[in-house]
Amino acid sequence: MQVPSPSVREAASMYGTAVAVFLVILVAALQGSAPPESTFPYHIPLDPEGSLELSWNVSYAQETIHFQLLVREPKAGVLFGMSDRGELENADLVVLWTNWGSAYFGDAWSDQKGQIHLDAQQDYQLLEAQRTPEGLSLLIKRPFSTCDPQDYLIEDGTVHLVYGILEQPVSSLEAINTSGLQTGLQRVQLLKPNISIPALPSDMRTMEIHAPDVLIPGQETTYWCYMTELPEGFPRHHIVMYEPIVTKGNEALVHHMEVFQCAAEFESFPQFSGPCDSKMKPERLNYCRHVLAAWALGAKAFYYPEEAGLAFGGPGSSRFLRLEVHYHNPLKIQGRRDSSGIRLYYTPTLRPFDAGIMELGLVYTPVMAIPPQETAFVLTGYCTDKCTQLALPPLGIHIFASQLHTHLTGRKVATVLARGGRERVIVNKDGHYSPHFQEIRMLKKVVSVLPGDVLITSCTYNTGDRKLATVGGFSILEEMCVNYVHYYPQTQLELCKSAVDPGFLQKYFHLVNRFNSEEVCTCPQASVPEQFASVPWNSFNRDTLKALYDFAPISMHCNKSSAVRFQGEWDLQPLPEIISELEEPAPRCPARPGQSPMGPTAVNIGGGKG
């Protein structure tokens, strides 16, 4: 990238019709200082080939993020930014581009057609641009919130990062055609919780669980399953942390990994190493569903609180484990071998408390369904006060991590704790949730749940591309709404979920039959999925189903780990009464010291460390 100093005439020719008077300044003169390299704890490859690499840090005190973008093979420019679902339309962008003689940097945005425009409010600040032995390094600063309507609000949860490579110089920023660029997206949690690392025991041991020498299939998506087992007679231990092991060179292909423990009622499980959807996969592997560890791209090591650990091994615990690795290979690279996995750190010295995992949300049942052609349909599952009063210890439990889960149509997930009819605290929330990016996330603050509290889990779905109703169930084309919360001390309560009362759903189908002019029969002798498939989805039937879910009594599953419900009456239960909901916090607009540039910044890229 050739970057001599720009002339005023060149800049004027690029933006002669612009209203603003552009400031032309060198990068060295920009305000702000670059943090030392050691302060970038998080790294991800943006593209499948690893030619774009992003590092970042988070300052909660200043509510800002520093991005370090490494372009390994600089061409004519690069786009980087964020959007709601990873599209290059309606995206918040920074662009570095050249016009055959000069290089420029600007805060930009794209409209619904993908056309790029310079932002009137320049909120991305370029602190440094330099050549290094590895490529072109850009250091960029950005507040979480800018209060600019064209900018993305950086929140907790998933962020869809977008990028594009400019192959040829352009006469102006507006001349960039996004449809002709090499583009892509990467999902990540940018706002990592700022929590201290707990002390680790001196007698800690490690165990690596990885599939040896996998030939990564040359297809976009592969879930690889590998079975392994603990040694015979392996005693009870506590897992105190775990971290990813990613084969060098495959960082852009290994998307996420999970380790599951198998059901203890089976004495043995067959060996297997292959695609999880293979017809050769033994059926018994479906009984390996208890999560021991989960990692997703961009995540670092996961630590348990000092007073708790996740028990594995010993009597009553299965020796068999299943590793699942998701390979994301959009370029369909052939011949790449991989031995990635997860390293467990465990101790024989048991901590005071066993950590547990509890399922919140909706029961896996077709009575909970989303009509087709919906863009934001909400389903809600409850863990009621009656269940927590009965099943939790007097001092309650402490949730320290959470893994949200839906299938393909999920777009938002949130769990809120209510006490005395009032919502008190958000347990976990992801407003840009993606079913393709699921990780166990540490909570910023531990949430204590007392007997009598209510936990409300809501999922928002988009079925805009579907012609039939999407019912709840285990299939990937069916839906789920789950929050796997990690907590201590472990209790007998393993599942606290709800669904609409089936009898009231039949009343809905009867209403559909009565009030429909077409010859429709949502007949009671048919299965619930068949009944939903027969519903003509006019506005009356859509609105009535939504109203049913908002007021009808529920069937509660207040279950022990044995899948047996706690003693009590759990059918035809009233919805928890919530008299006060949490308000959405208003974004804080950052103070603006001095005047920000009203136009692109001319960039002078020095030789740097090279």
N, C-alpha and C positions, 0 to 999 in steps of 0.2 A: 504494500500500500504506500504510494508516494504521497508525501504530506508536506510540501513546502508551504511557507507562510502565505496566507491568502491576501489578495488585494481587495481594496474597497470596491473597485469596479466589478470584480468577479462576484463578490457577495451581492452587490446590487443587481447584477444580471440574474442571479438565482431568485431573488425575492423582491424584484423591482416593484411589483404590484402590492406588496404587503403593506399593511397600515403601520405596523410597528417599525421602529428603528432598531435594527439588530445590533447587539453588542458583539464585537469581535475581540475575544480575549484568548490568551494562551492558557493552556491547562495549568501551567505552573502558577498562574496568577489567581486561580480559583480559590475561593474560601474553603476552609475545612482541611483537616489533615488526615493523612492515611494512617490507619492503625497498623501496627506491625503485623507481619505475616502470621505469626504464631497465634494471633487472635481470631483466625478464621477456623473455627472448629468443625464446620459442616462443609461437606463437599459432595457434589453429584455430577456425573456426566449428563449433559443436556441431550446430546444426539447419540444414536446407536453406535457410531464409529468413535466416539470420544474426542472429536475434533473441537467441541465446545465444552468447557468445564466451568462449573459455577461453584464458588466458595462464598460463604457468608457468615456474618455474626449478627447478634441481636443485642441492642441496648434498650432494655425496658425503661430505664431511667429517662433516656432521651426520646424513647419511642421511635427509634430509627433502626434501619438495617444498612449495613455496608455489604455491597456485593462486589466480589472480585470475579470478573468474567475473563477467562483465558481463551483466546482464539488461536488455536495451534497453527492453522494455515490461513493467515489473513488474505482475503481476496479484495473485493471492492467495498465491503462493508458488512455490517451485521445488525440484525434486529433482535431485541430481547424485551420481554415484558410479561404481562399477566392478563388473563381473561377468565370469565366465569367458568367455562367448561373446557378451555384449551383451544378455542377457535382463534383465528387471526382476524375475525370480524369483531367489532366492538371490544378491541383490546387496548390496554394501556401499555405503551411501548417507549423504549429508548432506541434511537437509531444512530449508528455511526456510518457515514457514507462518504464517498469520494466523487468528485466531478471532473476527473481527468487532470487535476492539478492541485486541488486542496481537499482537506478532510474536515468534516463537520460532525458535531454531536448535537442531538436535540431530543427533548421530551416530546413525544408525539402520541397520537391515538388513531385508531382506525374506525371507520364507520361501518354500517351494516353491510356494505358492499366490499369491505376490505380495503377501501381507499384510505391512504395514510395522510394525516394532517398534522401540522405543527401545533403543539398545545400552546394556548395563550399564556398559561401558567406553567413555568418551567420548574417542576418539583424534583426531578432526578438531577442530582448534582454530580458532575464528572470531577473527581478529585485528582485522578492521575491516569495517564495513558502512556505506556512505554513498551518498547520492544524488549523481550527477554529471550534467553536461549530456547524457551519452550514455545514462544509465539508472542502475540500481542496481548498485553494485560491491561484491562480497564478496571479502574476502581470507582465505584458509583455509590452514592449515598441517597437514601430515600426514606422519608417519614412513613410510619404505618398509615397514617391518615393525612390527606392533603386538603380535604374539603373542596377538591376540584371535581366537578361532575364528570369530567373525562377520565378521571383516575380511578384505579382499583383500590378498594379499601382492604389493606392487609390485616387479616383477622387470624384467630386461632383456627386450627383445622387445616384442611387440604388447600393448597394453592396450585393452580394450573399455570405453569410457566410455559411461555411460547418463545420460539426463536425462528430466525430466518437468516439465510446466507445470501448476500448480494454478490453475484458473480461478475457483474459489469458495472462500471461507473454510471452515475445518473446525473442529469442536469439539475435536478432538484429533488427534495424529499417527496414532494407530491407526485413526481414522475415514477416512483417505485410502484411496480405492479406485484402485489403479494402473490397473485395466482401463478406467477412464473418463478417463484423462489423455491429453494430447498428449505422446507419448513418442518416443524415438528413441535411436540409438547412433552413436558415432563411434569409429573405430579410430585409434590413434596410438602412437608409441613415446615414452613419457614420459621414460625414463632415457637421454637423449642422452649419447654419450661426451664426457667432459670432456677434449678434446684441443686443443692450441694450433693456430692457423691458420698454415699454412706461408707463408713469404715468396713473393710473386708476382713474376714477371719484369717488368722495365721495358718490354719490347717486346711485352707481352701485347696480343692483339687479341680482338675479340668477334664472334660470329655468332649471330643469333637464328633459331631453327627453330620456326616456329609456323604453324598452319593459319589463313589469313586469313578472317575474317568467317564463321565456322561458325554456322549456325542450329541451336542445341542441340535435338535431338528431344525432344518432350514425352512421353518414356517414362522409366522408372526407370533403366535401364542402357543406355549407348551406348559402344561403343569406336569412336572416329573415327580413320581412317587418312588420312595426308596424305603425298604423295611430294614430295621436293625433291632438289636436286642441288648439289654443289659446283661452283665455276667450272671451266671447261675448263683443264687444265694446273695445277690446284691442287696445290702441292708438299706434301711431307711436313711435318706439324706435330705438336706434342704438345699435347693437351688437358690443362690443368693444374687447371681447376675448371669447374663449371657450376652454374647456379641456375635456379629456376623463373621463368617470366613468366606471371602469372595475371591475366587481364582483370579490372579493378576491378568489383566487384559480383557476380562469379561465383565468389568464394572458396569458397562452400559447395557448388558444383556440380562443380568440377574436382577429381576424386578422386586420380588419379595419371597420370603421363605417362612415356613412354619414347621414346628415339631409337635406331633400329636402323640399322646399315650393311648394305648389300646385298652379295650374293655377287659376288666379283670376276670370276667366269667369264662373267658376262653383260655385254655391252657397253652395253646400254641397258635402261631400265625405263620403263614407261608412266607418264604423269602420272595421279594419282588423288587425289580428296578426297571422302571419303564414309564411311559406316559400314563397319567392318572385316568385318562379316558380309554385306555387300551382294553380291547376285548379279552386280553390275556390277564388283566388284573384280577386277582382272586377276590371274590365277593366279600370275604371276611375282612378285608382291609377297610371296608366301610364302617367297621366298628372301632376304628382308631380315630376318635373325634375329640378327645380331651386335650386342650391346648396346653403345652408346656412352655413354648416360646414362639414368638412371632416377630419378624423383622421386615421392614420395607425400605426401599431406596431412600437414602438421606438420613436414616436413623442411625444413632450410635448405640453404645452398649445400654442394656436395660438393667437397672438395679432394683432389688427389693429393699424395703425399709429395713433398718438395722434390727428391728425387733421381730421380723417375720421372714419366712422363707417358704418356697414352694416345695412340698414334700414329694419325693419320688423314690421308688424302691421299697423293699421291705414287704411284709405280709399284707395281703389284700390289695396289692398294687401290681399291675401287669409289667412284665419285663420288656414288652414289645413296644417299639416306637416307630412312627411313620414320619419321615421327612418329606415335605412337599416344597418343591422349588418352582417358582413361576419364571419362565424365560420369556422375555419380550424381545423379539427379533424381527422388527418391521422390515429391515433390509434383507431378510431371509439369508443371512450369512451362512455359508456351508463349512463343514469340517472343523468347527470350533469345539474343543473339549473342555469340560468343566468338572470341578470337584468342590463346588461351593457348599456351604452348610452353616451350621450354628455351633458355636463353642459354649458349652454349659460350664459354669463355675459353681461348685457345690461343696458343702461341708458336712462331715459326719457329726459335728457338734450342733445339735438341733437348737434353733432359736426359740424364744419364748412362745411364739405363735406360728401356727401353720397359716400360710396364705391360702385363700380360696378363690374360686371363680364362680360367679353367679350370672345366670342369664336373665336379663330384663327385656321387656318388650312384648311382642305378639307371639302367641302360640303358632306353630307351623300348621295352619289349617286353612282350607279353602273358603271358610265362612268370611274371612277378611279378604276383600278383593278391591281392585282398582279398575274403574271403567276404562275403556280404550279412549284414545284421543284426549287424555287429560295432561295438562302441563305442570300442575302443582297440586295433586290430590294427596291429602294427609290421612294417614292411619295412626292410631294411638293405642299403645298397650300400657297396662297398669300393673304395678306391684302395690297392692292395696295396704291400707293401715291395718286391716284385719290380719293379713298375712305377716307383716313385719312385727306386729304385736305378739303374735303366737310363736314366730320362728327365730327372732333375733334375741341375743342375750341382753340382760338389763342395761349394760353399758354400751350396747350397740356394736356396730362394725365400722371400719374405716376403709373407704375406697381410695386407692392410691393410683390406679391406672384403669384404662378403659379401651376396649376395642369395639368400634361400631361396625355393624354388618347389615347389608342388604344385598339383593341380587341386582340384575342389570338396570332396572328402572329407578333405583334409589338416587335421589339428588341432595337431600338434606336429612340429617339425623340429629336428634337432641334428646338428652335425658335431664329432667329437672327434679329436684327434691322439694316436696311440699310438707309442711308441718303445721298442724292446726288449721288446715284449709288454705294456707297461704304458701305460694311458691317462695322458697328461701334462697336456693342456690342452683346454678347450672352444674351438673356433674360432668357432662361432656357435650360438646356441640360442634357440628361441622356443617357450615352453611354452603360449602362447595364440595360436599361429599362425592367421592367416586367409588363405585364398587370395584374398580380396578386398582385401588390403592388403599389397602387395609392393614393397619399396623396397631400394635398395642402401644398406646400413648400414655406416658406419665402425666398425671394431673399436676397443674401448677400448685394447687393446694389440696391436701387430703380432705375428703368430704366424709363427715361422720353421719351415719344413719342410725337413728334411735328407734326402738319399738314404737309403733304407731305412726311412723313416717310413711309417706307415699312417694313412690318413684314413678315418674311419668315419662315414657319414651315415645317420641313422635317421629315418624318418617314421612318425607315428602317424595312423591313419585312423579315421573314423567313417562306417560304411555302414549305419547304423540304419534309414534310410529306403529302402534298396534291396532288391530281390527277387532280383537276379542278382549273380553275382560281378563285381567291378570289376577289369578287367585293365589292365595298363600300356599306354601308348600316347600318341599325340599329341592325340586328341580330348578335348574338355573333359569328357566323361562317362567317359573313361578316366583313368588316374592317372599322375602323375610323382612323383619324389622327387629333387630336384636342389638343389645349392648351387653357385651361380656365384660362385667366389671371385676377387677382384681382387688381383693380386700383382705383384711384380717380383723379379728381371729376367724378362722374357718368355722362355719356352722353347718348344720344339716341341710339348710336351705340352699338348693342348687339352682332352682328354676322358679322365678316369680314373674309370671306372664299371664296375659289375658286374651280373650277373644269375645266377640259379640255372642250373646246367647243364641244357639242354633234355632230355637223355637221362634224367636223374634225375627230372625232372618227369613224363616218360612212365611211369616206374616207379610214381610216385604214382597216375596215372590207372589203371594196371593194378591197383594195390592196391584202388582204389575199386571197380572192377568185381568183384574177387574177394570183397570183404567186404561187399557190399551185397545185401540180400535182395530189393530191388526190381529190376525189369528195367531196369537202367541200362547204357548203353553210352557210356563216354567213349572212343570208338574212335580209334585212332591215325591213321586216314585223315582224320578231321575236323580242322579248325583248332584251335589252342589255345583261342581264345575260345569256340568251340563245345563243346570238351571241358569247359571250366570251367562253361559254361551247363548241362551235363548232370549235374553233381555234385549229389547230394542233401546239403544242408549240415547233416548231423547232427554231434554233438559229436566223433565219431571222425574224420570227414573234415576238420573244422576243425582239430582238434589235430594231426592227421598232417601237414597242409599247413604248419602253423606249425613243427612239428619238422623238416620237410624243409628249410625256409628257414634253420633254425638250424644244420643240420649238413652239408647236401649241398654238394659242390664247386661252384665258380662258374666262369662264363665271364667273363674280364676283357676290357674294352675299354681298352687303353692306347694311345690314338690321337693321331696328329699332326693338325695343322690341316687337312691334306689328307684327313682321315678314314681314312688308312691306319694300321694298327697298327704299333707298334714291333716290330722283329724279335724273335721268341721264341715260346714255347709259351704260349698264353693260355687254352686250354680245359681243363676238368677241373682247375682250380686249387683247392688246399685253402683253406678259410677262414683268415684270419689268426688266429693263436693269441693271445688276450688273457688274461693271467694276473692282471691287476689293473685294476679299473675305478675311475673317479673316484667319490667319494661325493658325494651331494647335500649342499651346505653347509646347516647349520642356521640358520634365520633368527635374527638378533640382536634381542633384545627391547630396546626403548629404555628408558633410565632415566626414571623418572616423578617429576619434581620437584614436591613438594607433592601435594595432593589434587586430582584432576580432578573436574569436575562430574559428579554422579550423575544428572543429568536435563537437561532442555532449558534453554538459555540464553535469557533474555528479551533481545530486541534493540531497541536504541534507535537508529534510523537518523536521523542528522542531515542537515542540508542539504548538507554536504560542500562541494565546489568550485562547486556551482551557485549 
